[in-house]
Amino acid sequence: MGHVLVLNATFEPLNIVTVRRAIVLLLKEKAEVIEATEAQMRSQYLTLDVPLVIRLVYYVRVPRRLFLPLTRRTILARDHYTCQYCGAQPVKSRLTVDHVVPRSRGGETDWKNVVTACVPCNQRKGQRTPGEAGMRLLAPPQRPRYIALVLLGKAQAHETWQKYILSDKEPKGECISDKTRKRMVFVNMA
């Protein structure tokens, strides 16, 4: 089927769920439709527009105690699966994690020193800094401001979602609970 963006009652993005799960939330009156496609789902007694974005009726508190782990998956998602040197978007298996300041020169593995790079760009750069290799970064690497931007990294699928994901209403922070992380990170970033 498709996927639906789930917003908290405050319009902050929480998760991406299947259309089936979204319909269940709507039927239980736990959510309301914010945006829908023109397609409809019909039953004997009910016709519903297929939702694209739903908002929970009640606020769900998102604990902000755990920090977002620095992993290949989260780095690729932060950079939208795009090489930060040439802008290419090859398949995930052809992307690597590159240290801007190489580890051999004292560069550390942290959010501000690692970027996504395609294999050719990573090999071209080698053990040099981007300046020495004559390469420029598309954007300076930084710690994600809000975890949903990383967890919802595949949100480019629907243009409609962008105004909710990239809104100015994002809370500061980058933490989520263990329970939420297990549900969101491994389901949405596969």
C-alpha positions as CSV (number, residue, x, y, z in Angstrom):
1,M,0.0,0.0,0.0
2,G,1.7,3.2,1.1
3,H,2.9,5.1,4.1
4,V,1.5,7.8,6.3
5,L,3.2,10.5,8.3
6,V,2.0,10.6,11.9
7,L,2.2,13.9,13.7
8,N,1.9,14.6,17.4
9,A,-0.9,16.8,18.6
10,T,1.5,19.7,18.4
11,F,2.2,18.9,14.7
12,E,5.7,17.6,15.4
13,P,6.6,14.4,13.3
14,L,6.5,11.2,15.3
15,N,6.6,8.2,12.9
16,I,5.8,6.8,9.6
17,V,3.2,4.0,9.6
18,T,1.4,2.0,7.0
19,V,-1.9,3.1,5.6
20,R,-3.6,0.2,7.4
21,R,-2.3,1.3,10.8
22,A,-3.3,4.9,10.0
23,I,-6.9,3.8,9.2
24,V,-7.0,1.9,12.5
25,L,-6.0,5.0,14.3
26,L,-8.6,7.0,12.5
27,L,-11.4,4.5,13.1
28,K,-10.5,4.4,16.8
29,E,-10.7,8.2,16.8
30,K,-7.2,8.5,18.1
31,A,-6.1,10.5,15.1
32,E,-7.5,12.9,12.5
33,V,-6.7,13.3,8.8
34,I,-4.6,16.4,8.0
35,E,-3.9,15.6,4.3
36,A,-5.2,12.8,2.1
37,T,-4.8,11.6,-1.4
38,E,-7.7,11.7,-3.9
39,A,-8.0,7.9,-3.7
40,Q,-10.6,6.4,-1.4
41,M,-10.9,3.2,0.6
42,R,-14.5,1.8,0.7
43,S,-16.3,-0.7,2.8
44,Q,-19.9,-1.6,2.9
45,Y,-20.9,1.2,5.2
46,L,-17.9,3.7,5.1
47,T,-15.8,5.5,2.6
48,L,-12.5,7.1,3.7
49,D,-9.9,9.1,1.8
50,V,-6.5,7.4,1.9
51,P,-4.5,9.5,4.3
52,L,-1.0,11.0,3.7
53,V,-0.7,12.9,7.0
54,I,-2.5,12.2,10.2
55,R,-2.3,14.0,13.6
56,L,-2.8,12.3,16.9
57,V,-5.7,13.8,18.9
58,Y,-3.8,13.5,22.2
59,Y,-0.3,14.7,22.9
60,V,2.3,11.9,23.1
61,R,5.2,12.8,25.3
62,V,8.5,12.0,23.6
63,P,11.2,11.5,26.2
64,R,14.5,13.2,25.3
65,R,16.9,11.3,27.5
66,L,18.7,9.0,25.1
67,F,21.1,10.4,22.5
68,L,20.9,9.5,18.9
69,P,23.6,6.9,18.2
70,L,26.3,7.7,15.7
71,T,26.0,4.8,13.3
72,R,26.3,4.4,9.5
73,R,22.5,4.2,9.2
74,T,21.9,7.5,11.1
75,I,24.7,9.3,9.2
76,L,23.3,8.2,5.8
77,A,19.8,9.2,6.9
78,R,21.0,12.6,8.2
79,D,22.6,13.3,4.8
80,H,19.5,11.9,2.9
81,Y,21.5,9.1,1.3
82,T,23.4,11.7,-0.8
83,C,27.2,12.0,-1.3
84,Q,28.2,15.2,0.4
85,Y,30.9,15.9,-2.1
86,C,29.3,15.4,-5.5
87,G,25.6,15.2,-4.7
88,A,25.1,11.7,-6.2
89,Q,22.5,9.3,-4.7
90,P,23.7,5.8,-5.5
91,V,22.3,2.7,-3.9
92,K,22.9,2.4,-0.2
93,S,25.6,-0.3,-0.7
94,R,27.7,2.2,-2.8
95,L,27.7,4.9,0.0
96,T,30.4,5.1,2.6
97,V,31.0,7.1,5.7
98,D,34.0,9.5,5.3
99,H,35.9,11.4,8.0
100,V,36.3,15.0,6.9
101,V,39.5,15.3,8.9
102,P,41.0,11.8,8.5
103,R,41.4,9.7,11.6
104,S,45.1,9.3,10.7
105,R,45.4,13.1,11.2
106,G,43.6,13.1,14.5
107,G,40.0,13.4,13.2
108,E,37.4,12.0,15.6
109,T,34.3,10.0,14.8
110,D,31.6,12.4,15.8
111,W,28.7,14.2,14.1
112,K,30.7,17.2,13.0
113,N,33.5,15.1,11.3
114,V,31.7,12.4,9.4
115,V,29.7,12.7,6.2
116,T,28.2,10.4,3.6
117,A,30.3,9.9,0.5
118,C,30.0,7.8,-2.6
119,V,32.8,5.3,-3.2
120,P,34.6,7.3,-6.0
121,C,34.6,10.5,-4.0
122,N,35.8,8.7,-0.8
123,Q,38.7,7.1,-2.8
124,R,39.5,10.4,-4.5
125,K,39.7,12.2,-1.2
126,G,41.8,9.4,0.5
127,Q,43.7,10.5,3.6
128,R,43.5,14.2,2.8
129,T,41.1,16.9,3.9
130,P,38.6,18.2,1.4
131,G,40.6,21.3,0.8
132,E,43.8,19.4,0.0
133,A,41.8,17.1,-2.3
134,G,40.2,20.1,-4.1
135,M,36.7,19.0,-3.0
136,R,34.0,20.9,-1.3
137,L,31.3,19.7,1.0
138,L,27.7,20.4,0.0
139,A,26.9,21.2,3.6
140,P,29.0,21.2,6.8
141,P,28.4,18.2,8.9
142,Q,26.5,18.8,12.1
143,R,24.6,17.0,14.9
144,P,21.0,16.6,13.9
145,R,18.8,19.2,15.6
146,Y,15.8,16.9,16.0
147,I,15.7,13.1,15.9
148,A,12.6,12.9,13.6
149,L,14.7,14.4,10.8
150,V,16.9,11.4,11.0
151,L,14.3,8.8,11.8
152,L,12.1,10.1,9.0
153,G,15.0,10.2,6.6
154,K,13.0,8.4,3.9
155,A,10.3,11.1,4.1
156,Q,11.3,12.5,0.6
157,A,8.8,10.0,-0.8
158,H,5.9,12.4,-0.3
159,E,6.3,16.1,-1.1
160,T,3.3,16.8,1.1
161,W,5.3,15.6,4.2
162,Q,8.1,18.2,3.8
163,K,6.2,21.1,5.2
164,Y,5.6,19.1,8.4
165,I,9.1,17.6,8.8
166,L,11.0,20.8,8.0
167,S,8.8,23.1,10.0
168,D,10.0,25.7,12.4
169,K,8.1,24.1,15.2
170,E,10.6,21.4,15.8
171,P,11.6,21.0,19.4
172,K,15.2,21.2,20.3
173,G,17.0,18.0,21.2
174,E,17.8,14.7,19.8
175,C,16.7,12.1,22.3
176,I,14.1,9.3,22.3
177,S,13.2,6.5,24.6
178,D,14.5,2.9,24.2
179,K,11.0,1.7,23.4
180,T,10.4,4.4,20.8
181,R,13.9,4.0,19.3
182,K,13.4,0.2,18.8
183,R,10.1,0.8,17.1
184,M,11.1,3.8,14.9
185,V,14.8,3.4,14.0
186,F,14.7,-0.2,12.8
187,V,11.3,0.0,11.2
188,N,11.6,3.3,9.3
189,M,15.3,3.3,8.4
190,A,15.6,-0.2,6.9
